[in-house]
Amino acid sequence: LASLALPRFLNTVSLSKATEALANMGALKDALDRCRAAGSNTYVGCTITSFDITDPNLVVTRKFNYVISGLTTTGWVITASLVGGAAADTIIFTYSDAAGLVRTMGAGVFANLK
């Protein structure tokens, strides 16, 4: 019975940790959109330190580290990596104007997150 319950419990714990990342990544996405609207209609040059929100990397009790990369005129990538987790324990938001979507992908302990 424990062999059935333990994996389900661990999956629930991983998903509960993911709620912090998803909330912060949503705030970063909104800040990127405001940065683009305030600038030259591009995401290039937008940084966490230039946003009108508190950098989630400065929160001492955070469960994730956040990186914004792949900034182009029409898109970006936000990666949240679990503090103290394996290198693969990440959640990634990818946005492209061309595709018109935000894609969420989990890896490692967050592989079930879609």
N, C-alpha and C positions, 0 to 999 in steps of 0.2 A: 504493500500500500504506500509506503514511504517513497518507493521508487517512482510512483506516479505523482505523488503530491509535491515532492521537492522540485522537479523541473518546472511545474506550474507556478509554484511559489516564487522561484528565482526569476521567472519570466515576468511575474507581476511586479516584483521589486524593480527590475530593469525598466519596465514601462512607467512606474511611478517616478523613477529618477528622470526619465525622458520628459516629463511634464515641465520641469525647470527649463530644459534646453529648448523645448518647443515654444514656451512663453517668451524667453529671451530672443530666440531667433525671429519670432514674429515682430518683436519690438525693433530688432535690427533691420528687418525687411522694411518696416514702415519708415524708419529713419533713413534708409537708403533711398526710398521713394521721395521723401521730403528733400533730401540733399540733391537729388537729380532735378527736382522741380525748381529748386532755388538756384541751381547753377546753369550750365549750358546744355541742358537736356542730355546729360551723360552721367553715368555712374563713376567714370574715371575721376580720381581725385577724392572721392568720398572715403573717409576713414572713420573708425569708431570714435577717435578723439574729436572729430569735427561734428559729431552728431549732437542733437539736442536731448540726448538721454544719457543716463549714467552708464559708463562702460561696464558691462557685466563681468569682465575680467578683473575688476577691482573689488568685487564682493568677496570677502574673505571666506565665507561659508559656501561658495559656489561649488557645484558638483561637476561643472564643465568649464573648459577653456574654449573661447570663441575666436575664430579667424575668418576674416572676409578676404576673399581672393577672386581672381578672374574678372575683375572689374573691366567692363567694356562700355560702349555707348548704350548697349541694349541688354546687358545682363550682369550677373554676379553669382558667386558661390559663397554660402555661409557654412562653415564647418564647426560643429561642437564636438569636442573630444572629452571623454570621461576622465576627470581628474583621478589619477591613481589606477586607471584601467589599462587594458592592453591597447597598443597602438591602433588596433582595428575597431575599438569601441567608440564609434562615431555616429553622428547624425548629420546629414548633409542636406541643405536646401540649395537647389539650383534654379535660377530664373533666367529666362530669355524672352525678350519682347517678341522675337520671331516665332517662338513656339507658344507664347502667350500663357505661360504656366509657371508655377512654382512646383518643383518636383522634390519630394522628400524621400530620402533613402537612408536606411539604417544599416550598420555593419557591426560585426562582432556581437556583443550581447544585445544589440539593438536591431539585429537582422530581421526580426519579426515586425518592425515598425515600417509602415508604408504610408 
